[in-house]
């Protein structure tokens, strides 16, 4: 009698990532939300046709909504349902967590930003961050740190030769 093997998640479970978020915002907290999708959107996400760079999260009537996330429809999408690539999508999260986030977002300077879309147990999840906007000088500091790390790596490579 053999033991059935467990299905493992694919090594690349990330669908889309918002790389601008870490540059433009200082991330305070991270939360994982479910996402309400239509059938054609799931197929498009499997093909990797998503973009989060202009996306943001708003709270309306005690619910979270993802706005500005683009999911491009496939050419084989059904014609009986119109495919709107930039439609507003509802995020699923426990009510107590949403209430806590509402209190924090109402504070000055805090916002909710989508960080990435990923697969978890066959479902699409969205990682949302409670973030505070960075000032221009903070962004320059980030660039300086990044350049410093590159210089160190270059020096280490030269030394190893």
Buried (B, 14 or more C-beta within 10 A) or exposed (E): EEEEEEEEEEEEEEBBBBEEBBEBBBEEEEBBBBBEBBEBBBBBBEEEBBBBBEBBBBBEEEEBBBBBBBBBBBEEBEEEEEBEBBBEBBBBBEEEEBEBBEEEBEEEEBBBBBBBBBBEEEEBBBBBBBBBEBEEEBEEEBEEEEEEEEEEEEEEEEEEE
